Amino acid sequence: MKTLLSVESVHAHYGKSHVLQGVSLHVGDGELVTLLGRNGAGKTTTLKTIAGVMAPTQGQVRFGGEPVHQLATHLVAQRGICLVPEHRGIFKLLTVEENLLLGQRKHSPWQLPDVYRIFPRLKERRANGGGQLSGGEQQMLAIGRALMNAPRLLMLDEPVEGLAPVIVEEIVAQLQTIKAAGVSILLVEQNLEVCTQLADRHYVIEQGAIVHEASNADFLADDAVKDRYLGVGMA
Ligand SMILES: Nc1ncnc2c1ncn2[C@@H]1O[C@H](COP(=O)(O)OP(=O)(O)OP(=O)(O)O)[C@@H](O)[C@H]1O
């Protein structure tokens, strides 16, 4: 599989706090990879560094072979890296449709009808304000808006946190659809069941460095890893 994203020995600081201490990982074309780890391990910071929201203090990020770690966020987005942040960034006073159109790019394979096809709830609520949506609908809107931006790599930060099981299932099913359409996905998520339903491969991050990498099959078979690094067994 061809490598799309390659993060090479990336370090990042918040002031004097050395948060990422040499993170290396890669995502292949069309692959769905998770980044797992306890609170504060550096997952969100890794996503922010890839998206160009934070500049690494050392190391590099390559996308399609091109170094992108010195580019401004909008230029990283133009190359096809889209981050759906944990707090979703929905404009509450704009309608659902206006929020979606903010992400629109003419050449994107994902236009309004495509987003409404995978998330019919958004179509039903197209004229509602962003502030009137449930948490699950907001997440769908954030993913839909990212799709309209023509991502080659979609990065999701805890997309199903706090959502009802039926909504989680809907989002998982649509992430499968998005993956099947060829979009690569880097997923940060605490819900291991969701992660193992979706992923090809997993990384575990601890104190700002990758401590474990496994295929989904190997990860599922390895209770010791789950207990040691994540402190949780599978249900
Ligand atoms: N803006 C900030 N300023 C200073 N320190 C920060 C900032 N954001 C995060 N940190 C610290 O950096 C470390 C890594 O945080 P990060 O958010 O990347 O972790 P995480 O693995 O995503 O955890 P969580 O699941 O809690 O979000 C933590 O120790 C956190 O306290």
The ligand as a Gaussian input file, in Angstrom:
#p B3LYP/6-31G(d) Opt

LIG

0 1
 N       -2.909000      24.398000      24.930000
 C       -2.145000      23.694000      25.777000
 N       -1.230000      24.292000      26.551000
 C       -0.447000      23.593000      27.396000
 N       -0.473000      22.250000      27.525000
 C       -1.370000      21.582000      26.769000
 C       -2.248000      22.263000      25.862000
 N       -3.023000      21.338000      25.254000
 C       -2.643000      20.148000      25.765000
 N       -1.653000      20.292000      26.668000
 C       -0.963000      19.204000      27.412000
 O       -0.303000      18.378000      26.468000
 C       -0.421000      17.009000      26.802000
 C       -1.037000      16.244000      25.635000
 O       -2.357000      16.721000      25.411000
 P       -3.300000      16.144000      24.244000
 O       -4.541000      16.968000      24.251000
 O       -2.533000      16.031000      22.990000
 O       -3.607000      14.692000      24.808000
 P       -4.669000      13.645000      24.339000
 O       -3.960000      12.355000      24.242000
 O       -5.404000      14.126000      23.144000
 O       -5.616000      13.576000      25.594000
 P       -7.198000      13.878000      25.758000
 O       -7.859000      12.617000      25.414000
 O       -7.282000      14.212000      27.221000
 O       -7.508000      15.027000      24.862000
 C       -1.253000      16.964000      28.076000
 O       -0.363000      16.843000      29.155000
 C       -1.962000      18.287000      28.103000
 O       -2.186000      18.687000      29.425000

